[in-house]
Amino acid sequence: MSKIWDISQTLRPGIPVWPGDTEYRAEPNWVLENGCPVNVARFQLSTHTGSHADAPRHYDAEGKAIADVELTPYIGPCVLIDVTQARCLVRPEHVAPFLPARVERVLFKTYQQFPHDRWRTDFTAVAADTVALLAERGAMLIGIDSPSLDPQDSKTLAAHQMVRRHGMAILEGLVFDQVAAGHYELIAPPLKLAQLDASPVRALLRSIEL
């Protein structure tokens, strides 16, 4: 029987968000009491809260909204690569020894322990030439546990622009604390949100036979 790992952050009050972005809030709308037969809540969050998929519209004015993206990249075989030895940027030399000759989806583990309760400005991002290397090997998706492929203070978004050039999909804010490097099946489709630039995801890995 295959095993499933949930690699998503729990959406909750206090979840760290990009500085200046919308904080997560939730409250009851209807409450199961005084004759009301149901609980119904409402919540507010950024499209980039927690584990999420970037749409091309996030970094390309002419890019597709998240409701319009092709879903194939978000479901299928992937390789998880441990790059916790990298500092600042994941460079090709950190990846090449572990990268198959042909690959469809690549996930990077940069944290030894995911920072669930605080925002870290020193997160590890991805070099644009690393994205190019993945594209050369056939990758249609890149995923990472840090909040962005690019450093927090980047104004050029070089990694995102390299993704745009190669038509790849992006997952950010994943959690790999309980998962070893290796080959898995990824299941992480975004919500069908019209006109929006990203979507939270419930990202899963499932064990596969090689």
MOMORA-V731393 format. One line per field, one symbol per residue. ss: DSSP state (@ for helix, = for strand, . for the rest). psi: psi as a letter, one per 20 degrees, with the letter a starting at -180 (. if undefined). burial: I if it has 24 or more other C-alpha atoms within 12 Angstrom, else O. A space follows every 10 residues. Layout:
ss: ???
psi: ???
burial: ???
This chain:
ss: ...===.... .......... ....====== .........= ====...... .===.@@@.. .....@@@.. .@@@====== ==......== .@@@@@@@.. ....=====. .......... ....==.@@@ @@@@@@.... ====...... .......@@@ @@@@@@..== ==........ .======... .......=== ...====...
psi: pqqppokqqp pqpipprppi rpqpqqqqgq pmrlipiqpp rqqprqikpb prppqhhhjo hjrqrhijqp ighioaqrpp pokiiqpgqo rhhhggijpr hpqhppqpoh pgppmhjqpp ikqpapqhhg ghgghhjjpi qpqqiriqhq qhjpihlggh hhgghjkrqp pqkrokhjpq qaprppolqr qmopjrirpq qnpqppqqp.
burial: OOOOIIIIII IOOOIIIIOO OOOIOOOOOO OOOOOOOOOO OOOOIIIIII IIIIIIIIIO OOIIIIIOIO IOIIIIIIII IIIIOIOIII IOOIIIOOIO OOIIIIIIII IOOIIIOOOO OOIIIIIIII IIIIIOOIII IIIIIIIIII IIOOOOOIII IIIIOIIIII IIIIIIIOIO IIIIIIIIII IOOOOIIIII IIIIIIIOOO
